[in-house]
Amino acid sequence: MRAFVELGASPNASSRGLPSCCDPSGENPLSALLRFATVTDWISEKFGKLAGYAVLFASLISAGNALIRCGFDFNNAPTKPAPPPAYETAP
């Protein structure tokens, strides 16, 4: 960023370390696009963090389920197979 500032950025942009083409103060027609890109980056960062926490939460739920089912030998499977149903023959 410093290279852009040294190449002749506007005073307003240089105070924030931005090149003159990226000055969001409204002096440049590209400022609306810069604001849009900034908002998009912010939203994608928040969704990325949310996705990371969702994956962590799902993996903890899965690990807890495996621990309870296998670690404590507590599962819903019957110990013996159920006998086949008795069918009656028609008279």
C-alpha angles and dihedrals in degrees: 000000000000091000090061092049092051091051093069112286120176115267092248093052095043092057087065096037094251126136117245092255090059100048106134094194092100099257092109127057089227093063092093090054091048091052090048091050091048092051091045091051091049092050094047090049091053092047090048092054091046091051091049092052091046091054091048091049093048092049092050090050090049093048091048091050092050091047093052095044099042105018096052094029090238112144138138096240114112117244093228127031114257115255116254115263115266111244119204119217119236115251 
